[in-house]
Amino acid sequence: MSKFEDYFNKEFIELKDKQKDIKELLTSENMYLISGDFYGIQKFIFDGLTTKNAAKVLRAKSAFVQLFTSVISKYICKKLEIDEKNILSTNAGKFEILSPTIDENILKDIQKTINQYFIKNFYGLSGINICFVSCVKDDFEESKKYKILREKIANEIEKAKFKKFDLQTQDSTLSYDENISNQTLCKVCNIRKIKHKEACEICDDFISLGKKLTTFRIDEIVKSDSLGIKFDDFVCDLIIDEKIKSYVAKNNNEILEFEDFAKNSQGAKAIAILKADVDGMGNFIKNSEITNSFENFDLFSKTLDNFFSLYIPRKMQEKFPNTYTVFAGGDDLFLLGSWDVILELARFIESEFKRFVKSKDITISFGIALAKPSKPISYLAHETEHLLEESKDLNGKDAITLFGETVKWQSYNNIFKTLREEFEKIEEKDINTAFWYRLLDFCDMSKKAKEFPIENMWKSKLVYSFTRNMDKKYISLLNILNDLIEKNPRETKITICEFIYKRRKNGTD
């Protein structure tokens, strides 16, 4: 059996979760591993959402994913008449239950009820798939057999993604609200009819949940229906733990709006949206000893989840207050906040993640977008997803996409550190903004120089611009820029862009 120190730095030992005693649950020879997966999380959280009330609704929707997943796992236990201690895990929109019994008809009915719930309330854009595989005691007691069991359940989850709704048995007709006008359309989701004032009943529940999350004590126990989670008349206790509350910047107990984040930023009045996830996590788990035993898998997956869902939000509150957790858990993050703080936070997360994991094969990639606070959050979510994909397409990954460039973290960190030290030596009165914009042109020319040798003219232009615009006492910077623009134009461009943005008076254009 592996120990915490086999996977993670012992400095992070507080992230080790309480481990399930699987032997207590192996009560019969033949058992069933039931898995649930909340699919379409990004669509659920972002699609149709306008800027209005977004700050209140985003965190609530993300919390809803976690809370609703917990409700469904408890609901399954009730229907199968098994103890809730058989729930092995619930995190990041997924759950697993080890059941001594199964009734396929009950699970089919539950799936049908879930489907109908999401068709009625969210037009089938998202939902929860339930699947199961049979297993025996030996599957948990022999390493090779547990690895096979993990592959079996993973395959069932993948197959379930291709049959999200059974149209032969499901009422697939979407019933939209009728007679909607500009005056009666919900100003939050832009889909349903308002209940009162500006929000529909569902968005009203999300706004209410968002407000409640700021007031709950950690580990407070509440009834599911009091949070607006009404599913098949089923009511259960839910714990508002630290993961559910997470971290959002507040002022007088009110969640900061995007405009506030922009106003609080340095230089350009903008927000930044950060999306990150671990590279090749599925393949790493599949090809490692992590799936050799339940204990290994439970230890690794829960600790990794705790890094994103507990450690990072704690550090945000402590060191990066002008930020907001949209989603944090599993092996990924979606954060936003004042643009300058988010960039500092991204560098911190990457550095801490490398300290956290022992294996050099596990890396993390990022996509970061900067925007005015009025930009629709649904657009920004798709844009940031695209930027993360750009990072994921880089060979070997371990990348960041920012300011239109995709680079490796190590080279970016090295150049950022070098240039930041040099930039800090420059007195504010000596900074000529036009010169710094010319440096961006030189970076672009350097990128093309191999294919178009004439672009090497950037070198002479750099010397000319520097001597015209910078004091001779900074001559060492000229040599450094010449070297970095030639060897690492993309990383240099990203660093210079940040320097320029911090000196902008307003806007991002």
Salt bridges, closest charged atoms under 4 A:
GLU11 OE1 - ARG355 NH1 2.68
ASP37 OD1 - LYS94 NZ 3.55
ASP47 OD2 - LYS43 NZ 3.70
ASP47 OD1 - HIS382 NE2 3.45
GLU84 OE1 - LYS74 NZ 2.92
GLU96 OE2 - ARG150 NH2 2.51
ASP138 OD2 - LYS145 NZ 3.72
GLU156 OE2 - LYS159 NZ 3.03
GLU158 OE2 - LYS161 NZ 3.00
GLU198 OE1 - LYS52 NZ 3.37
ASP204 OD2 - HIS196 NE2 3.03
ASP205 OD2 - LYS230 NZ 3.74
GLU220 OE1 - ARG217 NH1 3.80
ASP237 OD1 - LYS223 NZ 2.84
GLU242 OE2 - ARG314 NE 2.71
GLU257 OE2 - LYS56 NZ 3.11
ASP277 OD1 - LYS392 NZ 2.41
ASP279 OD1 - LYS392 NZ 2.68
ASP298 OD1 - LYS302 NZ 3.11
ASP305 OD2 - LYS243 NZ 2.68
GLU318 OE1 - LYS315 NZ 3.48
GLU344 OE2 - ARG347 NH2 3.15
GLU344 OE2 - ARG420 NH1 3.69
GLU350 OE2 - LYS354 NZ 2.24
GLU352 OE1 - ARG355 NH2 2.92
GLU385 OE1 - LYS275 NZ 3.20
GLU390 OE2 - HIS386 NE2 3.48
ASP398 OD1 - LYS354 NZ 3.06
GLU405 OE2 - LYS447 NZ 2.46
GLU405 OE1 - ARG490 NH1 2.72
GLU405 OE2 - LYS493 NZ 3.30
GLU422 OE2 - LYS425 NZ 3.10
GLU427 OE1 - LYS429 NZ 3.59
GLU427 OE2 - LYS473 NZ 3.03
GLU428 OE2 - ARG503 NE 3.68
ASP430 OD1 - LYS429 NZ 3.35
ASP430 OD2 - LYS473 NZ 3.66
ASP444 OD1 - LYS447 NZ 3.17
ASP444 OD1 - LYS493 NZ 3.25
ASP483 OD1 - LYS487 NZ 3.09
GLU486 OE2 - LYS459 NZ 2.99
GLU498 OE1 - ARG347 NH1 2.98
GLU498 OE2 - LYS502 NZ 3.22
ASP509 OD2 - LYS372 NZ 3.04
